[in-house]
Amino acid sequence: MEQELEPPFIIEQIKRAGPFSMDSDHYHDTYEIYYLLAGERSYYINNLIYTLRKGDLIFINKNELHRTTSKGSARHERILINFEESFLQKTLANYDLSFPFLSTQSLLLRPGVHEQGAIEYILFAMLKEQEEHRSQQIPYLQTLLIQLFIEMNRAQEISREPIAPESSEKQLKVYEMIDYLQAHYAEKLTLDLLSETFFISSTYLCRLFKQTTGFTIVEYLNYIRIKEAQRLLQSTNTKVTTIAENTGFDSIAHFGRVFKHIAKRSPLQYRKQNR
């Protein structure tokens, strides 16, 4: 069965009263903008964990591993935008516009009250436009998105308080684990090995990693491995079996299952679509 096509731009506003953690699509081929309207959240991105508060905004580039989990009171409200590169490509070229955050790692902003008002005005205009299905909706949304980018650039230029990553003793330990997994993903890794490496029990290690990042260790390791496999499929002619071995999988069947679960297509389909 063919996958249902996603629209090139989508915005949604969600309010939650209870605990919630993301459980899918931890990285994807679209850009994402996350704006926190109310509450607090823990956000994992770029191998670090951040505490977000009301008015914080994160721009997440394509294929960046990320996840949000509960922090403090479970109540929170957020607006989320996902859009494809093609949605703005021609418009940006026509206006000779460039935004550095489109080609770098994620952008984390803590705008002032005035900048928050300007950003929220645009976001609510987008929500209204998407809901009403009026004529010339696509160009209208495109111009609103460009306005949002300009406000983000301006907020970054006058940023008074950068969002610093969490740095408690527990979180520093998890950062060590993340660095280790990033460096050794191609090897045969077991919980016993990780427990010995970090001098903590495997039970506590699993609980600490999950509570801090929102991922289980196996989930995180699979995402690292599949992301590298995608890079190799896209940029080399290496055989799929060799890529599976070089990214730490013990069998081609296991590699195929995990790859399809994360990438929503087989390794060969991915290579064909991205060459």
C-alpha distance (Angstrom), angle and dihedral (degrees) to the residues before:
residue distance angle dihedral
M1 . . .
E2 3.79 . .
Q3 3.79 119.8 .
E4 3.78 116.7 -106.6
L5 3.79 109.1 -109.3
E6 3.79 116.2 -112.7
P7 3.82 118.6 -135.9
P8 3.84 115.0 -104.0
F9 3.83 90.1 -117.9
I10 3.79 130.6 27.4
I11 3.80 133.1 166.8
E12 3.80 127.6 -173.1
Q13 3.79 136.8 178.8
I14 3.80 118.3 -151.2
K15 3.81 131.9 -179.8
R16 3.81 117.9 -164.3
A17 3.80 127.3 -168.6
G18 3.81 98.3 -174.6
P19 3.82 138.5 47.7
F20 3.79 114.0 -62.8
S21 3.80 135.4 175.6
M22 3.80 128.2 179.2
D23 3.79 111.8 -102.9
S24 3.81 103.5 -178.7
D25 3.82 146.7 25.2
H26 3.80 95.4 38.4
Y27 3.77 89.4 168.1
H28 3.77 131.1 12.5
D29 3.80 145.5 167.3
T30 3.81 93.3 -98.1
Y31 3.80 132.8 80.0
E32 3.80 116.9 -110.4
I33 3.81 134.3 -156.9
Y34 3.81 118.0 -165.0
Y35 3.81 118.6 -168.2
L36 3.81 121.2 -178.2
L37 3.82 111.1 -144.1
A38 3.81 96.2 177.9
G39 3.79 141.2 -2.8
E40 3.81 131.3 20.7
R41 3.80 131.7 -72.3
S42 3.78 138.3 -177.4
Y43 3.79 111.1 -129.5
Y44 3.80 126.0 -165.6
I45 3.82 115.9 -157.9
N46 3.82 136.4 141.0
N47 3.82 91.0 11.8
L48 3.82 92.3 -60.4
I49 3.80 135.7 96.8
Y50 3.81 122.6 -130.9
T51 3.79 133.0 -171.7
L52 3.79 109.6 -133.7
R53 3.80 123.7 -159.0
K54 3.80 135.4 -174.9
G55 3.81 111.4 -50.8
D56 3.81 97.0 19.6
L57 3.80 117.8 134.9
I58 3.79 130.9 -162.5
F59 3.79 125.0 -167.0
I60 3.81 108.8 -158.3
N61 3.77 117.9 -161.0
K62 3.79 124.2 -140.7
N63 3.81 115.6 -69.1
E64 3.80 95.8 6.0
L65 3.80 113.0 145.9
H66 3.81 109.6 -122.7
R67 3.78 142.6 155.1
T68 3.79 138.0 177.3
T69 3.81 125.3 -146.9
S70 3.80 137.8 176.7
K71 3.81 120.4 -73.3
G72 3.79 125.7 -174.6
S73 3.81 109.3 -38.5
A74 3.80 110.0 24.0
R75 3.82 91.9 -137.6
H76 3.78 112.7 103.8
E77 3.79 142.0 143.8
R78 3.76 126.8 -153.0
I79 3.80 144.3 169.9
L80 3.79 118.3 -137.8
I81 3.81 127.9 -166.2
N82 3.80 125.9 -170.0
F83 3.79 121.4 -177.5
E84 3.78 137.9 165.5
E85 3.79 123.3 -119.6
S86 3.81 89.9 -116.2
F87 3.81 91.2 59.9
L88 3.81 92.8 76.5
Q89 3.80 104.4 15.7
K90 3.83 99.1 102.2
T91 3.80 94.2 36.5
L92 3.80 92.7 54.5
A93 3.81 90.9 47.6
N94 3.81 92.4 49.4
Y95 3.81 92.0 53.5
D96 3.81 93.9 38.8
L97 3.81 89.3 -124.3
S98 3.79 126.8 155.7
F99 3.78 130.5 -177.6
P100 3.83 116.1 -165.8
F101 3.80 94.5 -148.6
L102 3.84 90.1 66.1
S103 3.80 89.8 70.7
T104 3.81 102.9 31.8
Q105 3.76 135.5 63.3
S106 3.78 120.7 -71.4
L107 3.80 122.6 -50.3
L108 3.81 118.3 -134.9
L109 3.80 116.9 -164.5
R110 3.79 134.7 -175.7
P111 3.84 100.5 -171.3
G112 3.78 122.9 -163.8
V113 3.81 120.8 -110.3
H114 3.83 93.3 -92.3
E115 3.81 92.6 49.4
Q116 3.83 90.6 46.4
G117 3.81 89.1 56.4
A118 3.81 92.3 51.8
I119 3.82 92.1 46.9
E120 3.81 93.7 47.4
Y121 3.83 91.7 48.5
I122 3.82 89.3 58.0
L123 3.82 93.9 43.5
F124 3.81 93.1 52.0
A125 3.82 90.0 46.6
M126 3.83 87.9 54.6
L127 3.82 92.0 49.7
K128 3.81 91.2 49.7
E129 3.81 92.8 47.7
Q130 3.82 93.2 48.8
E131 3.81 91.6 49.6
E132 3.82 96.6 48.7
H133 3.85 99.6 51.8
R134 3.80 93.7 -149.1
S135 3.82 126.6 170.3
Q136 3.82 118.4 -74.5
Q137 3.78 90.1 17.6
I138 3.81 96.2 153.0
P139 3.84 97.2 56.7
Y140 3.81 89.4 43.0
L141 3.82 91.4 54.1
Q142 3.80 90.6 44.0
T143 3.80 91.8 55.8
L144 3.81 91.0 46.9
L145 3.80 90.4 51.4
I146 3.80 91.1 51.3
Q147 3.81 88.8 50.3
L148 3.79 88.7 52.2
F149 3.82 90.7 50.7
I150 3.80 90.1 51.9
E151 3.81 91.1 50.6
M152 3.81 89.6 48.9
N153 3.81 90.5 51.4
R154 3.79 90.9 49.3
A155 3.80 92.2 47.5
Q156 3.80 89.8 50.8
E157 3.82 91.6 50.3
I158 3.82 92.5 55.8
S159 3.80 97.2 31.7
R160 3.79 107.6 154.2
E161 3.77 99.1 -178.8
P162 3.82 120.5 28.5
I163 3.78 115.6 -153.6
A164 3.80 106.1 -106.4
P165 3.83 121.2 -155.3
E166 3.79 120.2 -109.8
S167 3.81 112.5 -93.8
S168 3.81 109.9 -178.1
E169 3.80 118.2 140.3
K170 3.81 91.3 -100.4
Q171 3.78 93.0 49.1
L172 3.79 92.3 48.2
K173 3.81 87.7 54.3
V174 3.81 90.1 52.1
Y175 3.83 90.1 49.4
E176 3.83 87.2 56.1
M177 3.81 89.7 52.0
I178 3.81 91.4 48.9
D179 3.82 91.5 50.7
Y180 3.81 89.8 49.2
L181 3.83 93.4 49.8
Q182 3.81 90.8 47.2
A183 3.81 90.5 52.8
H184 3.83 98.8 41.4
Y185 3.83 104.9 32.2
A186 3.83 91.6 118.0
E187 3.82 91.5 59.9
K188 3.79 129.7 81.2
L189 3.81 101.8 -91.8
T190 3.78 125.2 -171.4
L191 3.80 133.2 -179.9
D192 3.80 89.5 -115.5
L193 3.81 90.6 55.3
L194 3.81 92.0 48.4
S195 3.80 90.7 46.1
E196 3.81 90.9 53.9
T197 3.81 92.1 44.5
F198 3.81 94.3 53.6
F199 3.83 98.6 32.2
I200 3.80 95.3 -124.9
S201 3.79 132.5 109.1
S202 3.80 117.2 -90.4
T203 3.83 90.4 -121.5
Y204 3.81 93.2 54.7
L205 3.81 91.4 41.4
C206 3.82 91.8 55.8
R207 3.81 93.3 45.0
L208 3.82 93.8 47.3
F209 3.81 93.5 48.1
K210 3.81 93.5 47.8
Q211 3.82 94.6 45.5
T212 3.80 92.4 48.5
T213 3.82 103.3 41.1
G214 3.81 103.6 20.4
F215 3.83 89.5 -124.3
T216 3.77 129.9 101.7
I217 3.80 112.2 -127.3
V218 3.81 91.0 -110.5
E219 3.83 91.5 50.5
Y220 3.79 91.9 49.4
L221 3.79 93.5 46.7
N222 3.80 91.2 49.4
Y223 3.81 91.7 51.2
I224 3.81 91.7 51.2
R225 3.79 91.7 48.0
I226 3.81 95.3 46.6
K227 3.80 92.4 46.3
E228 3.82 89.6 55.2
A229 3.81 90.5 44.6
Q230 3.82 89.2 53.8
R231 3.80 90.3 51.8
L232 3.81 91.2 51.4
L233 3.81 93.5 45.8
Q234 3.78 90.3 51.3
S235 3.80 100.4 42.6
T236 3.82 105.9 30.0
N237 3.80 140.5 44.1
T238 3.80 92.8 -131.5
K239 3.81 114.1 143.3
V240 3.80 116.0 -101.2
T241 3.82 91.3 -121.3
T242 3.80 90.7 54.9
I243 3.80 91.9 47.3
A244 3.81 89.3 52.0
E245 3.82 90.8 52.9
N246 3.82 93.6 43.9
T247 3.80 92.5 52.8
G248 3.80 95.9 52.6
F249 3.81 103.9 -97.1
D250 3.79 117.6 141.1
S251 3.82 95.2 -149.3
I252 3.79 139.4 19.2
A253 3.82 89.8 -125.3
H254 3.81 92.4 56.4
F255 3.80 90.4 45.5
G256 3.81 91.0 51.1
R257 3.82 93.3 50.2
V258 3.80 94.6 48.3
F259 3.81 93.0 43.1
K260 3.81 92.9 51.8
H261 3.82 91.8 46.0
I262 3.82 91.9 54.1
A263 3.82 103.3 31.0
K264 3.83 95.7 34.2
R265 3.81 90.6 -131.9
S266 3.81 138.4 63.4
P267 3.84 121.2 -88.7
L268 3.83 91.0 -108.0
Q269 3.80 92.3 49.0
Y270 3.80 89.7 49.5
R271 3.81 91.8 50.7
K272 3.80 92.2 48.6
Q273 3.83 93.0 49.3
N274 3.82 95.0 46.4
R275 3.81 104.3 44.4
